[in-house]
């Protein structure tokens, strides 16, 4: 019997809060196969506010990254303690589309700032305006991504999150439901949560040792 020729597809992916590009590199190195259907992955781009991280992203992902501040004005002021500079512009959905080469990705991967959510900060410090603004950036990032492709929704959104990002999950589910998307959440197992808390404890110990 003659073997059937594989049906090859390319799956596109893009990255919000992309950092240095570890996630993008992992996608690029992946392959998938189901029966005679096989696929590889192609990166459309990444967005982050850190210019140094974007340089690394471009090198690791093999495509240009975009340095973009996704704060709104209120969040910027609360986080930095002052108004943005005169040439600052609030990012909109169209900037997200341009950063991703004008294409709609099949997969969007988000790794939003988690310092205010992670438990590494004291409860009192985590409630400061600075960290609350950082937490709201998670919601704004999701909004930008969903609005950028509201007429042609991204098929799969992977949101790296901690188990207590309830507001972000609720917001995403409400937006996804409005565009006919389905949100499915996989939380940490007891074993994974135990390991995560152990890592947090080690991080707190290291931070304590670093204090003068």
Rosetta silent file (secondary structure, phi, psi, omega in degrees, C-alpha in Angstrom):
SEQUENCE: XXXXXXXXXXXXXXXXXXXXXXXXXXXXXXXXXXXXXXXXXXXXXXXXXXXXXXXXXXXXXXXXXXXXXXXXXXXXXXXXXXXXXXXXXXXXXXXXXXXXXXXXXXXXXXXXXXXXXXXXXXXXXXXXXXXXXXXXXXXXXXXXXXXXXXXXXXXXXXXXXXXXXXXXXXXXXXXXXXXXXXXXXXXXXXXXXXXXXXXXXXXXXXXXXXXX
SCORE:     score description
SCORE:     0.000 S_00000001
   1 L     0.000  132.415 -178.713    0.000    0.000    0.000 S_00000001
   2 L   -77.447  131.987 -179.633    1.358    3.371   -0.970 S_00000001
   3 L   -67.467  141.692  178.797    1.878    5.762    1.934 S_00000001
   4 L   -78.086  143.140  178.096   -0.249    8.902    1.846 S_00000001
   5 L   -72.407  129.307 -179.799    1.528   12.225    1.478 S_00000001
   6 L   -59.975  142.489  175.599    1.318   14.228    4.720 S_00000001
   7 E   -90.549  110.738 -172.907   -0.937   17.267    4.681 S_00000001
   8 E   -98.262  135.719  175.577    1.318   20.061    5.938 S_00000001
   9 E  -127.927  156.717  172.389    0.122   23.212    7.708 S_00000001
  10 E  -115.942  125.019 -179.754    1.908   26.153    9.324 S_00000001
  11 E  -100.177  125.301 -178.989    0.523   27.410   12.621 S_00000001
  12 E   -93.886  146.689  179.133    1.259   31.045   13.420 S_00000001
  13 E  -138.753  151.186  178.401    1.866   32.336   16.932 S_00000001
  14 E  -140.123  160.739 -168.705    2.377   35.779   18.503 S_00000001
  15 E  -134.875  123.716  176.406    3.424   36.910   21.967 S_00000001
  16 E  -102.867  137.339 -170.736    2.169   39.635   24.268 S_00000001
  17 L    55.746   54.281 -166.151    4.464   40.602   27.175 S_00000001
  18 L   -76.156  -19.170 -176.302    6.985   38.477   25.304 S_00000001
  19 L    55.038 -137.580 -172.449   10.103   39.241   27.384 S_00000001
  20 L   -82.411   -8.632  173.782   13.266   37.702   25.888 S_00000001
  21 L   103.373   16.819  177.911   11.418   35.202   23.685 S_00000001
  22 H   -60.423  -41.535  178.683   11.735   31.875   25.459 S_00000001
  23 H   -64.484  -43.701 -179.571    8.106   31.044   24.738 S_00000001
  24 H   -63.262  -41.474  179.685    8.404   32.033   21.087 S_00000001
  25 H   -63.368  -39.635  177.607   11.539   29.957   20.645 S_00000001
  26 H   -62.267  -43.850  175.879    9.787   26.947   22.136 S_00000001
  27 H   -59.786  -46.417 -177.317    6.893   27.301   19.705 S_00000001
  28 H   -60.671  -31.595 -178.121    9.281   27.646   16.768 S_00000001
  29 H   -83.212   -9.431 -175.216   11.063   24.444   17.711 S_00000001
  30 L   -83.334  155.221  169.382    7.819   22.477   18.024 S_00000001
  31 E  -135.586  160.142  179.159    6.175   20.237   15.455 S_00000001
  32 E  -138.407  146.311  177.372    2.795   18.522   15.496 S_00000001
  33 E  -150.457  130.083  174.498    1.412   15.471   13.751 S_00000001
  34 E  -134.784  109.890 -175.684   -1.976   13.770   13.830 S_00000001
  35 L    61.632 -124.052  178.772   -2.366   10.977   11.312 S_00000001
  36 L   -94.921    2.002  178.908   -1.270   12.398    7.952 S_00000001
  37 E   -92.995  122.896  178.606   -1.752   15.994    9.122 S_00000001
  38 E  -130.705  157.983 -175.547    1.484   17.650   10.247 S_00000001
  39 E  -149.353  150.799  167.579    2.379   21.198   11.162 S_00000001
  40 E  -119.294  179.745 -173.405    5.230   23.485   12.027 S_00000001
  41 E  -125.001  140.995  179.371    5.084   26.858   13.777 S_00000001
  42 E  -129.786  129.489 -178.134    5.911   30.360   12.591 S_00000001
  43 E   -86.152  134.569  177.955    6.259   33.402   14.859 S_00000001
  44 E   -94.878  -19.387 -179.831    4.590   36.663   13.815 S_00000001
  45 E   148.063  176.573  179.303    6.180   38.856   16.472 S_00000001
  46 E  -146.423  156.059 -179.465    6.221   39.865   20.104 S_00000001
  47 E  -127.654  132.858  174.215    5.463   42.924   22.207 S_00000001
  48 E  -157.325  156.672 -179.833    7.184   44.073   25.388 S_00000001
  49 L   -84.254  -15.394 -175.562    8.040   47.392   27.032 S_00000001
  50 L   -89.555  112.702 -176.793   11.651   46.377   27.729 S_00000001
  51 H   -63.492  -38.571  178.918   13.901   47.359   24.809 S_00000001
  52 H   -65.089  -40.581  177.729   16.706   45.021   25.901 S_00000001
  53 H   -63.066  -39.398  179.786   14.257   42.115   26.127 S_00000001
  54 H   -64.080  -37.358  176.618   12.971   42.919   22.634 S_00000001
  55 H   -61.646  -42.079  177.442   16.510   42.733   21.236 S_00000001
  56 H   -67.388  -40.493  178.612   16.851   39.251   22.720 S_00000001
  57 H   -57.568  -47.706 -177.970   13.388   38.295   21.492 S_00000001
  58 H   -59.380  -35.772  179.399   14.270   39.256   17.932 S_00000001
  59 H   -73.350  -44.635 -175.974   17.380   37.094   18.116 S_00000001
  60 H   -75.818  -37.650 -176.275   15.706   34.062   19.731 S_00000001
  61 H   -86.348  -19.753  178.693   12.425   34.168   17.800 S_00000001
  62 L    80.167    8.637  176.893   13.970   35.033   14.441 S_00000001
  63 L  -137.938  155.886 -179.324   11.480   37.849   13.771 S_00000001
  64 L   -64.541  137.090  170.442   11.418   41.499   14.833 S_00000001
  65 L   -96.531  166.993 -178.558    9.878   42.277   18.196 S_00000001
  66 E  -121.694  124.437  175.542    8.125   45.537   19.044 S_00000001
  67 E   -85.032  113.558 -172.947    8.974   47.720   22.029 S_00000001
  68 L  -147.522  130.425  175.777    5.600   49.089   23.121 S_00000001
  69 L   -85.383  119.721 -177.101    4.212   50.471   26.368 S_00000001
  70 L   -98.883    1.996  172.121    0.757   48.979   26.893 S_00000001
  71 L   -61.014  148.355  160.893   -0.165   51.081   29.941 S_00000001
  72 L   -85.143  175.958 -173.841   -2.961   53.581   29.570 S_00000001
  73 H   -62.001  -42.939 -179.152   -2.177   57.076   30.894 S_00000001
  74 H   -62.650  -43.215  179.353   -3.671   56.472   34.343 S_00000001
  75 H   -65.940  -41.895  179.397   -1.753   53.208   34.758 S_00000001
  76 H   -57.833  -48.821 -177.535    1.488   54.799   33.539 S_00000001
  77 H   -63.802  -41.746 -179.943    1.197   57.634   36.056 S_00000001
  78 H   -65.936  -38.042 -176.920    0.326   55.309   38.936 S_00000001
  79 H   -76.341  -45.177 -174.467    3.203   52.950   38.182 S_00000001
  80 H   -89.450  -17.979  179.966    5.945   55.487   37.433 S_00000001
  81 L    83.520   10.818  178.152    4.799   58.233   39.808 S_00000001
  82 L  -158.448  164.778  178.652    4.686   60.912   37.107 S_00000001
  83 L   -67.697  152.817  176.794    2.943   61.762   33.846 S_00000001
  84 L   -66.982  158.951  178.774    4.280   60.160   30.631 S_00000001
  85 L   -65.266  166.409 -174.067    6.636   62.207   28.429 S_00000001
  86 L   -61.316  -31.456 -177.105    5.257   64.466   25.719 S_00000001
  87 L   -89.216    4.386 -179.607    5.991   61.982   22.919 S_00000001
  88 L   -72.557  139.462  176.857    4.252   59.080   24.720 S_00000001
  89 L  -130.912  137.135  178.450    1.240   57.602   22.944 S_00000001
  90 L   -71.098  130.668 -179.588   -1.306   55.167   24.319 S_00000001
  91 L   -71.192  142.347  175.804   -1.211   51.872   22.452 S_00000001
  92 L  -124.145  174.307 -178.532   -4.336   50.777   20.641 S_00000001
  93 H   -54.811  -33.431 -178.254   -5.474   47.569   18.947 S_00000001
  94 H   -66.229  -29.747  177.120   -4.044   48.683   15.595 S_00000001
  95 H   -68.916  -33.593  176.684   -0.529   48.764   17.104 S_00000001
  96 H   -65.011  -44.631  179.975   -0.952   45.159   18.159 S_00000001
  97 H   -61.884  -42.730  179.549   -1.890   44.153   14.617 S_00000001
  98 H   -64.515  -38.956 -179.848    1.106   46.000   13.171 S_00000001
  99 H   -64.132  -25.768  179.837    3.436   44.382   15.695 S_00000001
 100 L  -102.194   34.200  173.144    2.236   40.983   14.510 S_00000001
 101 L    63.220   20.539  179.489    3.012   41.718   10.851 S_00000001
 102 L    74.857    6.089 -179.737   -0.593   42.572   10.073 S_00000001
 103 L  -103.404  154.719  173.069   -1.578   38.910   10.362 S_00000001
 104 L   -91.983  117.712 -179.331   -4.026   37.250   12.698 S_00000001
 105 L   -72.619  151.423  171.080   -2.162   34.563   14.679 S_00000001
 106 L   -72.125  -35.354 -177.004   -3.645   31.153   15.261 S_00000001
 107 E  -128.714  133.883  172.923   -2.205   31.199   18.795 S_00000001
 108 E  -117.447  126.893 -179.406   -1.583   34.133   21.133 S_00000001
 109 E  -112.368  125.243  179.206    0.643   33.545   24.150 S_00000001
 110 E  -116.503  135.343  172.340    0.568   36.003   27.066 S_00000001
 111 L  -132.338   73.792 -171.288    2.939   36.119   29.996 S_00000001
 112 L   -70.306  158.315  178.010    1.733   39.277   31.716 S_00000001
 113 L   -53.760  134.439 -172.563    3.520   40.945   34.667 S_00000001
 114 L  -123.664    6.239 -174.123    2.820   38.913   37.783 S_00000001
 115 L   -59.249  -42.791 -179.505    4.686   40.689   40.584 S_00000001
 116 L   -70.995  -19.047 -179.371    1.540   42.104   42.150 S_00000001
 117 L   -95.854  -20.679 -160.019   -0.205   38.718   41.946 S_00000001
 118 L   -75.303  -20.448 -175.392    2.594   36.367   42.889 S_00000001
 119 L    92.152   -5.748  176.786    2.652   36.573   46.673 S_00000001
 120 L   -71.701  -26.663  176.478    6.304   37.638   46.722 S_00000001
 121 L   -87.870  153.335  172.274    5.174   41.089   47.878 S_00000001
 122 L   -65.675  157.986 -178.098    3.649   41.710   51.273 S_00000001
 123 H   -60.703  -40.205 -179.314   -0.121   42.164   51.202 S_00000001
 124 H   -64.611  -43.432 -178.538    0.227   45.825   52.106 S_00000001
 125 H   -69.101  -35.396 -178.521    2.791   46.548   49.395 S_00000001
 126 H   -65.767  -19.225 -179.525    0.837   44.657   46.750 S_00000001
 127 L   -90.865   -1.818  176.720   -2.072   47.056   47.313 S_00000001
 128 L   -62.437  151.998 -177.609   -0.003   50.135   46.518 S_00000001
 129 H   -55.777  -35.256 -178.763   -1.166   52.095   43.463 S_00000001
 130 H   -59.340  -47.133 -175.834    2.034   51.113   41.624 S_00000001
 131 H   -82.041  -26.920  173.364    1.346   47.386   41.796 S_00000001
 132 H   -66.368  -36.187  175.888   -2.390   47.707   41.297 S_00000001
 133 H   -64.732  -39.161  178.676   -1.603   49.521   38.037 S_00000001
 134 H   -65.199  -38.838  177.445    0.689   46.653   37.067 S_00000001
 135 H   -64.468  -40.972 -179.615   -2.082   44.175   37.813 S_00000001
 136 H   -67.611  -22.018  176.553   -4.537   46.139   35.660 S_00000001
 137 H   -61.002  -31.275  175.414   -2.043   45.979   32.811 S_00000001
 138 H   -58.099  -47.640 -179.945   -2.947   42.281   32.556 S_00000001
 139 H   -64.799  -40.660 -179.127   -6.556   43.241   31.830 S_00000001
 140 H   -65.816  -39.329  177.923   -5.514   45.927   29.377 S_00000001
 141 H   -60.888  -43.381  178.048   -3.257   43.513   27.501 S_00000001
 142 H   -62.806  -43.752  179.705   -6.118   41.049   27.135 S_00000001
 143 H   -60.533  -46.783 -179.920   -8.437   43.832   25.965 S_00000001
 144 H   -58.163  -44.665 -178.127   -5.940   45.050   23.356 S_00000001
 145 H   -65.794  -43.457 -178.813   -5.454   41.533   21.996 S_00000001
 146 H   -69.061  -39.652  179.248   -9.160   40.735   21.827 S_00000001
 147 H   -69.878  -32.997 -179.382  -10.064   44.072   20.247 S_00000001
 148 H   -60.621  -29.736 -176.044   -7.252   43.785   17.696 S_00000001
 149 L  -127.614   35.323 -175.871   -8.910   40.670   16.255 S_00000001
 150 L   -64.602  -28.266 -179.797  -12.523   41.138   17.263 S_00000001
 151 L   -90.708   -8.999  179.034  -13.733   40.497   13.684 S_00000001
 152 L  -150.443   74.626 -167.958  -11.481   37.469   13.211 S_00000001
 153 L   -60.284  145.412  172.653  -10.787   36.068   16.685 S_00000001
 154 L   -60.986  137.273 -173.817   -7.571   34.295   17.583 S_00000001
 155 L   -73.501  -34.266 -178.082   -8.290   30.567   17.744 S_00000001
 156 E  -142.492  123.908  176.040   -6.300   29.810   20.887 S_00000001
 157 E  -113.793  120.030  178.125   -5.139   32.175   23.631 S_00000001
 158 E  -103.658  118.912 -175.147   -2.678   30.755   26.148 S_00000001
 159 E  -116.503  104.217  176.809   -2.490   32.856   29.281 S_00000001
 160 L   -70.338  122.227 -170.349    0.304   31.967   31.664 S_00000001
 161 L  -148.899  160.238  169.376   -1.206   32.814   35.033 S_00000001
 162 L   -90.643  162.670 -173.367   -1.218   32.275   38.734 S_00000001
 163 L   -69.333  -14.170 -176.397   -4.249   30.692   40.363 S_00000001
 164 L  -102.958   18.931  176.542   -5.374   33.949   41.963 S_00000001
 165 L   -86.637   55.614 -174.412   -5.781   36.031   38.787 S_00000001
 166 H   -62.379  -44.812 -177.733   -9.539   35.809   39.180 S_00000001
 167 H   -61.201  -42.805 -178.482  -10.288   39.278   37.821 S_00000001
 168 H   -64.504  -41.935 -179.606   -8.209   38.697   34.705 S_00000001
 169 H   -65.722  -45.267  179.463   -9.848   35.333   34.027 S_00000001
 170 H   -60.379  -43.162  178.766  -13.367   36.695   34.561 S_00000001
 171 H   -61.573  -47.431 -178.744  -12.633   39.625   32.245 S_00000001
 172 H   -62.482  -41.887 -179.653  -11.206   37.369   29.547 S_00000001
 173 H   -63.804  -39.606 -179.444  -14.150   34.974   29.748 S_00000001
 174 H   -66.289  -40.603  179.129  -16.649   37.816   29.429 S_00000001
 175 H   -69.447  -40.891 -179.096  -14.847   39.220   26.370 S_00000001
 176 H   -65.612  -40.887  179.110  -14.396   35.804   24.803 S_00000001
 177 H   -61.193  -33.351 -178.369  -18.036   34.947   25.304 S_00000001
 178 H   -72.059  -22.679  179.408  -18.993   38.126   23.520 S_00000001
 179 L  -108.082   15.767  176.228  -16.992   37.105   20.464 S_00000001
 180 L    80.514   14.550  179.994  -18.103   33.476   20.473 S_00000001
 181 L   -94.996  161.387 -179.057  -14.925   32.159   22.098 S_00000001
 182 L  -118.632  129.737  178.170  -14.689   29.607   24.880 S_00000001
 183 L  -100.084  128.315  176.751  -12.408   29.999   27.873 S_00000001
 184 L  -125.848  130.892 -173.942  -11.030   26.862   29.481 S_00000001
 185 L  -114.027  132.521  172.357   -8.856   27.060   32.570 S_00000001
 186 L  -115.556  111.634 -179.620   -6.312   24.557   33.804 S_00000001
 187 L   -89.819  166.230  178.658   -5.188   25.347   37.329 S_00000001
 188 L   -63.176  142.589  170.623   -2.125   24.035   39.107 S_00000001
 189 L   -72.378  167.814  178.230   -2.380   20.589   40.634 S_00000001
 190 H   -58.141  -39.057  179.840   -1.739   20.275   44.375 S_00000001
 191 H   -67.166  -42.712  178.622    1.769   19.043   43.598 S_00000001
 192 H   -65.969  -40.077  179.339    2.474   21.919   41.203 S_00000001
 193 H   -65.406  -39.325  177.396    1.087   24.452   43.663 S_00000001
 194 H   -62.054  -43.539  179.026    3.268   23.026   46.438 S_00000001
 195 H   -65.829  -39.233  178.820    6.346   23.322   44.209 S_00000001
 196 H   -62.856  -44.219  179.711    5.371   26.852   43.223 S_00000001
 197 H   -66.206  -32.422  176.398    5.012   27.909   46.849 S_00000001
 198 H   -65.951  -40.069  177.029    8.379   26.360   47.622 S_00000001
 199 H   -64.240  -40.365  177.798    9.952   28.448   44.849 S_00000001
 200 H   -62.526  -40.799  179.806    8.283   31.564   46.246 S_00000001
 201 H   -63.235  -41.017  178.492    9.643   30.758   49.712 S_00000001
 202 H   -65.734  -38.808  178.950   13.170   30.389   48.302 S_00000001
 203 H   -64.778  -41.407  177.860   12.779   33.672   46.450 S_00000001
 204 H   -63.117  -38.843  178.807   11.663   35.450   49.633 S_00000001
 205 H   -64.052  -41.808  178.146   14.657   34.011   51.469 S_00000001
 206 H   -64.396  -40.254  178.721   17.013   35.260   48.761 S_00000001
 207 H   -64.006  -38.484  179.254   15.405   38.700   48.861 S_00000001
 208 H   -64.837  -38.547  179.497   15.825   38.789   52.633 S_00000001
 209 H   -67.770  -28.459 -177.598   19.523   37.932   52.291 S_00000001
 210 H   -79.762  -16.504 -179.416   20.000   40.733   49.773 S_00000001
 211 L   -67.289  139.104 -179.261   18.629   43.412   52.110 S_00000001
 212 L   -67.927    0.000    0.000   21.360   45.613   53.625 S_00000001
